[in-house]
Amino acid sequence: MQVTSYGLFWRADEIEWFPGQGNRNEFRLLGRIGKNRPGLRIADFRRQQGIYILFDEYGPAYVGLAKGDRLGARLRDHHNDHLNGKWDRFSWFGFNPVGATTDKHGILSLNQPRRDVTDDTSTTIGDLEALLIAAMGPKLNQQKMRFDEAEKWEQVTRWEWEETYMARTAPVD
């Protein structure tokens, strides 16, 4: 698999993990590229599949795998299991590319991962090296973290979505 998108050191306290009944779609893992139109893109990564790393104040604390469309569910599960209260940031590395289709709020959907990239061993190895460098931050590595074709997404916090980006991504009539 090839890493197509990733987010580094997103803050867990900036996500509404349990929005309450009737607010099912309020739980999101929103990321952005850009800040203003026309370059602003916002996507919801809760249905991403890939690898995630939970961090505590000392560094990487847990590594997990989100199969299918379960990144958001796996992270949310860790608020109720044995990891509850033991992490405050997370990084994720996703295999599903961001699509071009948006919902009524202008949030981009995710596509299924490409199947043909699994045969490209050099890309896979390079992406794994970049993932480990990003996760561990080894001080002696001279090689910079570089994915072959992945985009870095910045976290959109709850207040940023409501106060800033919701209006910027709304479809123009």
QUIPE-V253414 format. One record per residue. RES is the residue in one letter. PHI is phi as a letter, one per 20 degrees, with the letter a starting at -180 (none if undefined). D_CENTER is the distance of its C-alpha to the mean C-alpha in Angstrom with 1 decimal. Layout:
RES|PHI|D_CENTER  RES|PHI|D_CENTER
This chain:
M|none|16.0  Q|d|14.5  V|f|11.0  T|d|10.3  S|b|7.0  Y|b|5.2  G|c|4.6  L|d|7.9  F|l|9.7  W|f|8.3  R|e|11.4  A|f|11.9  D|f|15.0  E|e|13.4  I|d|12.2  E|e|15.0  W|f|14.6  F|c|18.1  P|f|19.3  G|o|22.5  Q|f|24.5  G|n|24.5  N|c|21.1  R|g|19.0  N|e|16.8  E|f|16.4  F|f|13.6  R|b|10.4  L|d|6.8  L|e|7.7  G|c|6.7  R|c|9.8  I|c|11.9  G|n|15.4  K|c|17.2  N|c|20.1  R|f|21.4  P|e|21.8  G|e|18.9  L|f|16.4  R|c|13.6  I|c|11.3  A|c|9.0  D|d|8.0  F|d|5.2  R|f|7.5  R|d|9.4  Q|f|7.3  Q|c|9.3  G|r|9.1  I|d|9.6  Y|c|8.5  I|c|10.9  L|e|12.4  F|d|14.5  D|d|17.8  E|f|20.2  Y|d|21.4  G|p|18.3  P|f|16.5  A|d|17.7  Y|a|16.1  V|d|14.3  G|c|13.3  L|c|12.8  A|d|11.3  K|e|13.9  G|m|14.3  D|d|12.0  R|d|11.5  L|g|8.1  G|f|8.9  A|f|12.5  R|f|12.3  L|f|10.8  R|f|13.4  D|g|16.0  H|f|15.8  H|e|17.2  N|c|20.3  D|d|20.9  H|f|22.4  L|e|19.4  N|g|19.8  G|m|20.4  K|d|19.7  W|b|16.3  D|c|15.0  R|c|11.9  F|b|9.0  S|d|7.0  W|c|5.0  F|c|6.5  G|d|6.7  F|d|10.2  N|e|10.4  P|f|11.2  V|f|10.8  G|e|14.3  A|d|16.9  T|e|17.8  T|d|17.1  D|e|18.1  K|f|20.8  H|e|18.7  G|n|17.5  I|e|13.9  L|f|12.9  S|e|12.6  L|d|11.3  N|e|14.0  Q|f|15.1  P|f|14.7  R|f|17.8  R|e|20.3  D|f|22.4  V|f|20.1  T|f|20.9  D|e|24.3  D|e|23.3  T|f|23.7  S|f|23.6  T|f|20.2  T|f|18.8  I|f|20.5  G|f|19.4  D|f|15.7  L|f|16.4  E|f|18.2  A|f|15.6  L|f|13.1  L|f|15.9  I|f|16.9  A|f|13.6  A|f|13.6  M|e|17.3  G|l|18.4  P|f|21.8  K|f|24.4  L|e|26.6  N|f|24.3  Q|e|25.6  Q|f|23.1  K|f|20.2  M|f|16.7  R|b|16.6  F|e|14.7  D|f|17.1  E|b|15.2  A|e|11.5  E|d|10.3  K|e|8.7  W|d|6.9  E|e|8.4  Q|f|7.9  V|d|10.5  T|f|12.7  R|g|15.0  W|f|17.9  E|f|16.5  W|f|15.6  E|f|19.1  E|e|21.1  T|c|19.8  Y|e|17.3  M|g|18.6  A|f|21.9  R|f|20.5  T|d|18.7  A|f|21.5  P|g|23.4  V|e|26.5  D|e|29.7
